[in-house]
Amino acid sequence: MKIRIRHILPGCILIFILSSCDKSKEAIIPVDHPGNSSPQFIKYTIKAGQQFCDQTVYKQTDYNELKFIVKFDSSAIYQTASSNNQLDVNKLYGFSDNNDDHHHFSARFGWRWSEGSLHLFGYTYNNSVMSYEELGTIRIGIEYTCSIKINESNYIFSLDENSKTMPRSSTTPTAVGYRLYPYFGGDEAAPHEINIWIKEL
């Protein structure tokens, strides 16, 4: 399914629902959500048997940099039904780019529990080609600062003091698109309820 966002009418509620999901595709389900001018943590919950979080709302974005603080609790420790899916990268937070669908152009953080640790990744789509790179491991219950800077032909992912540069094929001067939220999978839905706290800075 190809979704292009060129013009958004004020007050419209846009709903995109895909009938199936695979490792490279998930839908965004937008609903109305009141804005809040002061940064605060938002708790995002992915229910057992679900992939979308409960706070998946449509919001247009135009970023030079996305910066946020994230914290996981012990619900981030999970075991997939199929061992082959344990290395799938779940989606954390980010944005679509190039005023296009996020499976064509986007940048976000990814995460997974594997080998007894919680791993964070830079995760991108450029011209519908997905790639990811590990940024490091983090501890349960600790707050970490994450950012994605846009530098024309690159995304600069930072996890506290650790940074990695990944290619950007988008042609817009800034990252124009919509926000992307926590999503589990991959092939499988969440095996139990998962809670993630995010504060956008």
C-alpha positions in Angstrom: 0.0 0.0 0.0 1.4 3.4 -1.0 0.5 6.4 1.2 1.6 9.9 0.2 1.0 12.9 2.4 1.2 16.2 0.5 -1.5 18.4 2.1 -3.2 18.0 5.4 -6.5 19.8 6.0 -6.8 21.4 9.5 -8.9 19.4 11.8 -9.0 16.2 9.7 -8.6 12.8 11.2 -6.6 10.6 8.9 -6.8 6.8 9.4 -4.5 4.4 7.6 -5.1 0.7 8.4 -3.1 -2.0 6.8 -4.6 -5.5 6.8 -1.3 -7.2 7.5 2.1 -6.5 8.9 5.5 -8.0 8.1 9.1 -7.3 9.2 9.3 -4.1 7.1 5.8 -2.7 7.2 3.5 -1.4 9.9 0.6 1.1 9.7 0.2 4.4 11.5 -3.2 4.9 13.1 -3.8 8.6 13.7 -6.4 10.1 16.1 -6.9 13.6 17.7 -4.6 14.4 20.5 -4.3 17.7 22.4 -0.9 19.4 22.3 1.1 20.1 25.4 3.7 23.0 25.3 5.8 21.8 28.3 7.9 18.7 27.9 6.9 15.8 30.1 7.2 12.1 30.0 4.5 10.2 28.1 3.9 6.6 28.9 3.5 4.5 25.8 2.0 1.1 26.3 1.9 -1.8 23.8 -0.7 -4.3 25.0 -0.1 -8.0 24.9 -1.0 -9.4 21.5 -0.7 -5.9 19.9 1.9 -4.1 17.9 0.8 -0.5 18.0 1.2 1.5 21.2 -1.8 3.2 22.8 -0.6 6.7 22.1 -0.1 6.4 18.3 -1.5 9.8 17.1 -1.0 11.6 13.8 1.2 14.7 14.0 2.9 16.5 11.2 6.6 17.2 11.7 9.4 19.4 10.3 12.7 18.6 12.0 16.2 19.8 11.9 16.7 17.6 15.0 14.5 15.3 17.0 15.7 15.0 20.6 14.1 13.0 23.4 14.7 11.2 26.7 13.6 7.5 26.9 13.2 5.1 29.8 12.3 1.4 29.7 11.1 -0.7 32.6 11.4 -4.5 33.0 8.6 -5.1 30.5 11.2 -4.6 27.8 12.6 -8.0 28.6 10.7 -10.5 26.3 11.1 -13.8 24.5 9.6 -14.2 21.1 7.5 -17.3 20.3 9.9 -18.1 17.4 13.6 -17.8 18.2 14.2 -16.5 14.7 12.2 -13.3 15.6 14.3 -12.4 18.7 16.7 -10.4 16.5 13.9 -8.3 14.9 14.2 -4.6 15.6 11.2 -3.0 17.3 10.5 0.6 16.6 11.0 3.3 19.2 10.5 6.9 18.1 11.3 9.0 15.0 9.7 10.5 11.9 8.9 10.0 8.3 10.9 12.2 5.8 10.8 13.7 2.3 7.0 14.4 2.8 6.4 10.7 2.0 5.4 7.4 3.5 7.7 6.1 6.3 8.5 2.9 4.4 10.0 5.0 1.7 11.8 7.7 3.7 12.2 7.8 7.5 14.6 7.9 10.5 13.9 6.5 14.0 15.4 4.7 16.9 14.8 0.9 17.1 15.2 -1.4 20.1 15.3 -5.1 21.0 16.0 -7.4 23.9 18.6 -10.0 22.9 21.6 -11.8 24.5 20.5 -10.6 27.9 20.7 -6.9 27.0 18.5 -4.0 25.8 20.0 -2.7 22.5 19.2 0.6 20.7 19.6 1.2 17.0 19.5 3.8 14.3 16.9 2.7 11.8 16.2 4.2 8.4 14.4 3.9 5.1 15.9 5.5 2.0 14.1 5.0 -1.3 12.3 2.1 0.4 15.5 0.4 1.4 15.7 -0.4 5.2 18.9 -0.3 7.2 19.9 -0.2 10.8 23.0 0.1 13.0 23.5 -0.6 16.6 24.2 2.4 18.8 24.8 0.6 22.1 23.1 -1.2 25.0 21.2 0.6 27.8 20.0 -0.4 31.3 16.5 -0.9 32.5 15.1 2.0 34.5 17.7 4.6 33.5 17.0 7.7 31.4 18.9 8.1 28.2 19.0 11.1 25.8 18.6 10.3 22.1 18.7 12.5 19.1 18.5 12.4 15.3 20.1 15.4 13.5 19.4 16.1 9.9 22.4 17.1 7.8 21.2 17.2 4.2 22.6 13.8 3.0 23.0 12.3 6.5 21.2 11.4 9.7 23.3 11.7 12.9 22.0 9.4 15.6 23.2 10.0 19.1 22.7 7.9 22.2 24.1 10.0 25.1 27.7 10.5 24.0 27.8 7.8 21.3 27.0 8.9 17.7 26.7 7.2 14.3 26.0 8.7 10.9 23.7 7.0 8.5 22.9 8.1 4.9 19.8 10.2 4.0 18.4 10.2 0.5 15.5 12.6 1.2 15.7 15.8 -0.9 13.7 18.2 1.5 16.0 20.6 3.4 14.5 19.5 6.7 12.8 16.2 7.7 9.2 16.9 6.6 6.7 14.2 7.5 4.9 12.8 10.5 5.9 11.4 13.9 6.5 7.7 14.4 5.8 6.0 17.7 6.7 2.8 19.6 5.7 -0.4 17.7 6.5 -4.0 18.4 7.7 -6.2 15.6 8.6 -7.7 13.3 6.6 -10.7 12.6 5.2 -11.1 16.1 3.0 -9.1 18.3 4.0 -8.2 21.9 4.2 -11.3 24.1 3.1 -9.2 27.1 2.4 -5.6 28.0 5.3 -3.3 27.3 5.7 0.2 28.7 8.1 2.9 27.4 8.4 6.4 28.7 9.5 9.2 26.2 9.9 12.9 26.8 10.5 14.9 23.6 12.8 17.9 24.3 
